[in-house]
Amino acid sequence: MKKDSRFDVVVVGFGDAGAAAAIEAADSGAKVLVIDTAYGGGASALSGGVVYAGGGTSVQQENGVEDTVENMYAYLREEVHSAVSEETLRRFCEQSPAMIEWLKSHDVPFAGGTPPYKTSYPTDDFYLYYSGSEAAYPFTEKAKPAPRGHRVHAKGLASGKVLWKKLAAAATTRGVTFVPIARATSLIIEGGRVGGVEYRVLPQRGLNAKLHKILSRGFGKIGNWMPMLSKPFTDWAERIFMKHSTVVRAESSSVILAAGGFIYNKEWVAKYAPEFTDISPLGTPADDGAGIALGLSAGGSVSHMGNVTAWRFLSPPSGMLSGISVGMDGTRIVNEHVYGARLGDFLMREHEGKGWAVYDAKSWKVARSQVFSQTKAFQLLQILPLMLLSPKRARSLSQLSKKTGLDYAGLSATVAAYNRGIQSGAGDPLHKAPMYSLPVKKAPFVAVSISAKNALYFPLPGLTLGGLRVNEETGRVLREDGTEIDGLYAAGRNAVGICSDGYISGLSLADGIFSGRRAGEHAAAALTSTD
């Protein structure tokens, strides 16, 4: 890169939102530069590669799934609340089938097969699944259940990487210039509009570049599950960057911020969502809020910054849903059939992040029998220690209460109401699906901690959902008074979007593509209109 360069559009961040923005801008004739703090991919490449889509996608149709735009909208309206306007949510749903075709046109592979049981992430036999709470109460009262989690077709944990690599390839074949290990330090602001970025970049040749790559790539994924193990190595990579990087200036007509959330920014998490400081950060160290901070430096405003999603998955195996989740007062936390982020949200916000999942001998035996048939390798690494090392066992609920610290009166009342509903035929008081409603009555009783205190094998991962306020028609960043900042856009988790009020698997990736394409298209159109 030259010390000073000129582009039509500069994209900060090269995950799925940044790649989608770059593709759309390039397809509209813009000369595009993408810079990324790492080597591209970010949290998108490390993700499970699930794209939330519905309304009758080709994959749904090929698998005999009936879904409509109205049905998808009805479910999401209940799930994501009012993070975006009804018009924007409806547009997202209407464009959903075409989004899958757009991804296919860039060689992103999809496949079918829906698991017959509830899981947080399917095995390699299945690629279309209920990635949220579509089949759980109260959402079944609002919409007909339909699987919308479109997992990119790849083995193991490669789905996210395949998704990003295909989008990155599509961007580069369109002439997009990509500069890795390039950290935006400031926006160029002239005459009240944004006109480019200044960034620090690490030269890509030599021993320092090779060592940085080994440290950052080799320990990035580990950081999602064992952050303290990876930290010394990522800190080492940071020292290399700060010592050997140089400053570059890139002028442009528009800048699109797509640099991820801020879950790795401990100060911001403590400020905006203090109850979530003990969760395990899900993403990469680059999810430090730097993109949001750039937007604020230009006069942008933020919203939903206290919204953090924390995932407490009980399944797989699906038999783990057959117990009951209770807070320390012994009262029920939530219908266990719902998506793990919903359980995590109730756990964190209404029970101070403390609780237990309680089973009896029969339900525990059912769960144990499903371990090897319903889990992937990474899930086995969690569930086996959880089942073998951590449970508290007791011959009575009274004894179990003493071992766990649960309030006995509250627990016994909760169990009695739960059993009574099942045995009477009325069903679970919280309307859990009958297939997962087994009574808790046969000793020995078993309790597993689901508290926010992370165990190495049972982390409580999460990410931030708030960000810069944007014009939902264009993606332009808004000031506090609602006016737009000329030349500045935000997408993905840098911006308030579809999932900023409620998260389900695949919705962040889908929102990143949706908002990234929106920003890229408008930035290129704005360039044409000013020529």
N, C-alpha and C positions, 0 to 999 in steps of 0.2 A: 504493500500500500504506500502511496505517496503521502508525504506529510500533510498535504492539503488536497482533498478530493471533492468532487461535485457529483451529487446524485439527485434523482428526482424524489426518491423515498428512502429513508433510512429506517430499518426495523431493528429494535433493540430486544434481543431474545429470539432464540431459534428453536422453540418447542413447537407444538402443533399449531398454536395460535400465530406465532411468528412466521412459520412456514406457510400457513394458509394465507396470511396477509401478503407475503412476498410473492406467492404464486398469482394471486388476483391482481396485484399491482403490475407485475411483469406482463401478465396476459393483456393488460390494458395499455401496454406500450411504455411503461415507466422503467427507468434505469434504477435498479434497486440494490441497496447495500444492506446486508444483515450482519450484525455483530452479536457475539454471544460471550458471556463471561467464561464459559467452558468450551466444549467441543460440539455444542449443539445437542438437542434432544431434551435436556433438562428433565423435569419431572415427567414429561410426556413419555420419553423413552424408557424411564424407569417404571412407568405405570403398568397396569395389567392390560393395557391396550383395548379397553372396552369403550366403545362409542355408543352413547345412548341415542337411539333413533326409533321411530315408530310411524304410525299413521299409514301403514301399509307399505313398508319398504319391500324391495324385491326379495331380500333374505327372508322376511316374514312370510311373504306369499309363497315362496318356494318350500317353506316348512309348514304350510297349512295354517298359519297364524292369522286370525282375523283381527284387524285393527284399523281404526280410522283416525283422521286428524282430530275430530271432535273428542274421540275417546282418549287419545293421548293428552289432549289439552285438559280434559276434565281431571285426569289423574295428576298431571303436573301442577295444575292450579292449586290443588289441595296440598301437594308436596312442597312446592317452592314458594308458596305464599305470594307476597307482593314485591319481590326483589326487582322485578321489571313490570312494565305495564302489561295489561291484558293484550294489547295490540302486538307488543313485541313477543310475548310468549306464544301467541297464536301464529305469528309469522315463523317463529322457530319450529313449531309443529308442522306448519304447512310446507316448510322447506326441508323437513326431515328426510322424506324418501329421496329427494333429489340430492341431499348431502351424501347419502350412501353411494349413489351413482357417481357423484363427483369424486369421491374417494376411490371408487373402483376405476374410474378413468385415469387415475394416477397410480394404478397397479396395486392399490391396497386390497389384499385378499380377505374375503369373508367366507364363512361356512355356516352350516346349520347344525341342528341337533340340540334339543332342549332337555336338560336333566329332569327326571321325575321327582326330584327332591330339592329343598331349599339349600342354597349354598352361597357363600360370599364370593366364590370364584370357582368356575367349573373345571373339571379335569379335561384332558385333551380329547375326550369323546364328544364334548359339547361346546358349541360356539354361539348359541343364542339362548339367553337365559333371563330369568327374573332378577335383574340386577338391583332392583329397589324393593319397595313394599307393595308392588302392584297386586299381589295375591293375598295380601293381609288386610285385616280390619284396621282402621275404618275406611281404607281406600277402596275396598271392594264395594262400599256403599255408594261411591261416586263414579266409578268407571269399571268396565269389564276388564278383568286381568288379561294382560298380554305381555309376553317377554319382549323386552326392548334392548337388552344388553347385547350389543353386537361386538363380540370379541374378535379382534383381528386374527385371522387364521395363522397360527404359528405354534410350535411345540413349546412346552415348558413355560418359562416366563418371558419369552421373546416377543409376545404380541405387541407390547408398547414400543419396543425397539424397531420392529418391522414397520409399524405405522409411521413412526417418525422418519425412518430411512427412506421410505417410499415418497413421503412428502418433501423431504430434503432433496432427493434426487430430482423430483419434478421441478423444484425451485431452481436448482443449479443448471438443469438442462434448458431453462428459460433465460439463462444469462445472468441470474442473480449472483452477485458477488458476496461470498461468505467469508468473514474474518473471525476465526475462533480466538479464544483467550483475550477478548477485547471487552473491557469494562467501561461503559459510559460513565463519565464523571460529571458532565454538565451539559445542559442544552444551550445551543446558540440562539439567543433571543435578540431580534433586531426589529425595531419599529412596532413592538407589541405582538409580534408573531414569532413562532418557533421556526428556525431556519437551519437546523442541523444539530450535530452533537460533537462534543469532544470526548475522546476515550483513550484509555491506556491500553496498550496491546503488547503482548509478549512475543518477541520474534520466534518464528516457528522452526528455526534451525538451531542445531547445537545441543550440547548436553543438557542445558537448563530446560529446553523445550521438551526433550525426551523424558527427563525426570519428572517434570510437572505433569506430563500426560500419564505416566505410570501411577503417580500418587493420586491424582484426581479421579482418573477412571477406575483404577483398581480398588479404591475404597469408597467410591460414591454410593453404590448400592448398599454396602454394608451399613452405611450411616443411617439408613431408614430403620434398621432393626437394632443396631448396636452402635449408637452415636458416639459413645465414649471410646470405643475401640478404634473408630475411624478418625476421630478428631486430631490426634497427633500428626497423622499423615496429611490430612487436609490443611492443617495449620502450616505444615512444612511447604506444601504447594503454594500457599498464600505468601509465604516469605519469599519464595523464588519469584513469584509474580511481581511483588512490590519492589524487589531489588533490580530486576532486569527489564521491566516494561518501560515503554516510551509513550509519549502523548501524541495523538493524531487528531486532526480536525477534519470533519466531514460535513460539508454544507449540503442542504437539501431543501426541497419545497415543503416536505412533510416528514414528520417523525412519528412512528408507531411504536408505542411502548407495549411489549409483550414479554416481560421478564419474570413472570411468575409472582407468587404470593410472598408472605413474609414470615412463614412459620419458623425460619431459622434466625429471625431477629428477636432475641430474647427480651430486649427492652420494649419493643413494640407489643409483643404478646403480653408481657406483664402489664403494660399500660392499657391496652384495649380489651384484653380477655384474660385477666389474672387467674381465673379459675382453671385455665388450660395450660398453665406453665409446666405441669408435670407430665404432659403427654409426650409421646415420641414424635419428633418432627418428620413428616412424610414429604419427601421432595429431595432437593439438593441444597448444599450450602448457598447456592446462588439465589435461593428463595428467601432473600433477606430484606425485601421491600425496597431495593434500590430503584426499581422502575417506578414504583409509586412515589418515592421521594423525588425523583426527577419531575414527575408531574406536579407535585406540590411546589417545587421550586419555580415552576412557571406560572403559579397562581391557581393550579387546579385544586379541586376539593375532593374529599373522600366520604365514603359512607359504608355502613355494614362492617366496620373494622372489628367489632367485637364478635362477629360471627365466625366461629371456628368449628369445623366438623371433627369430631373424635369418634373413632370407629371401634366399637366393642362387639366384634363378631362372635357369636356363639357357635355358628356352624361354618364349615362342616366339622364333624358329621352332623347330619340333620337331626339325629336323636338328641343332640344337645339342646334343641329347642323344646324338648318335652318336659324340662324342668321349669322352675319359676325363678325369675330374677327379682331380688328383694333388696331394698336399702337397709341401712343399719337399724332402722326402726321396725324392720320386719314387714313393711308394706311393699306391695308389688311395684316394680319400676315401670314396666310396660309390657304389652303383648310381645312375647319373645319371637314371634314369627316375623316381625317387622325388620327392615333393613338395619344393619349394625350401627349406622350413623344415628338413626333415630333412638336406638337403645342408648348409645353413647351420649346423645344430647340430653335425654332425660336423666341419665346417671350423673352427668356433670352438673347440670343446672338445677336439678331438684333434689339430688341426694348427695351433694358435695363430693361427687366422684368416688363414693364408697358403696360397695354392695357385693352380694354373693349370688351365685346361681345354685339352686338347691334341687336335688334329685333324690328319688328313692331307689331301692335296689333294682327294680325292673327298668325304670327309665335309664339308669346309668348303664345297665347291661345292654340295652338297645343301642345306646350311643357308642359303647366300646365295640360292638359287633360291626359297626359301619366304618370304622376308622380307615381301614386300608382300601375299601371300595369307593369311598367318596372324597378322598383327599389327594392333593398333589404333594410332591416331595417337600416343598417349603412349608406346607401346612402340617405335614407330619412332624416336622421339626418343632412345631409349636404344640400340637395336640398330644403327642406322646409324653413329653415331660409334664404337661398340664394334667394328664390323667394319672400318671405314675407317681409324680412327686408332690403335687400341690394340694390335692383334695383333703378336706377334713371329713372324717368318718365318725359316725355315732350311732348308738342303738336307739336313741330317742331324739325328738326335736329339742327337748330340754337340754340334753347333753350337747347337741349340735350348737345350740345357742351359746352355751358356755365356751365352746371351742372357737367360735367365730366372732363373738361379741354382738351377735344379733339379739335384738330385743325379743325375748321369748313370747311375751303376750302378743306382740304384733305378728310374729312369725306364725304362731299357732293359729291365730285368727285368719291370717291370709291363707294358710294351707287348708283350714277347715272350709272356707268359702270356695276355694278352688276345687277341692274334692267334692263338695256338695253339688256344685254346678255340673261337674262331669257325671257324677253318679245319678243325678236327677234327670239328666237328659237336656237340661237347660243350656249346658255348655259352660265353657270357661267364662267367668265374669268379665274378662277383658277381651273376649271373643277370639281367642287364639283358634286357629284351624283345628278341627277335630282330630286330624291325623297326627297332630303334635301335642294333643292334650291327654297326657297320661297322669293319673292321680299320684299324689305324693303321700304314700301310706305304708309302704313296706320297708322295714329296716333291713340292712343298715342304710341310714340316710347319708348323703354325700353333698358336700358344699365346695364350690370352686370360687375363689375370689375373682371378681370382675372389676375391682377397684382401679383407679387411675394410676396407682403406683405401679410403674412398669416392671415386669419381670422380663428377664432376658429372652425367655421363650414365649412370653405372652404380652407383647407390647400393646399399648393403647395409642395407635398412630393417628395423626390428624394433620389438617392443613387449614390455611386461612381462606376465607371466602369473600372478604370485603376488598375494596380498592377504590380507584378513581371513579368519580361520577362521570358518565358519558352521555352524549346525545344518543338515544337508542336507535335513531334512524341512520346515523352516520358513524358513530364511534368516536367522535371528537370529544376531547376532555372538556368538562364544564368547570367554570369558576363557581364560587359560593353563591353568587347571585344568579346563576343559571345561564350566563352567557358563555359562548364557546371560545376556546383558545385556538386561534387560527394556526393551522399547521401541526397541531398535536392531537394524536389519537391514542387510545389504549384498548387492549384486547386481552382475552384470557383472564388469568387471575390478577393481572394488573388493574382490572376494571370490575366494577359492579356488573354482574351478569345474571344469567338464568338461574344459576345455582347459589347465588349469594345469600339466600334465605333458607335453603334446604338442599342437602346434598344426597345424591344416590350414585352408585357406581356408573361411570361412563358419562355423567352429565357435564363434568368439567372439561373433558376432552371434546365433547360435542359442542359445548359453549365456546371453547377456544377456537374451533374451526368456524363456527357461526360468526363470532365476533371478529375473528381475524380476517375472514373473507370480506366482511362488511367494511372494516377499516381500510383494507388494501384497495378495494374497489373504489371507495369514496376518495381516498387520497390521490389515486391516479386520475379520477374524474375531475377533482379540484385542480389538478395540474393542467389538464386540458382546458378547463374553463378560464384559466388565467393567462393562457398563451395568446 
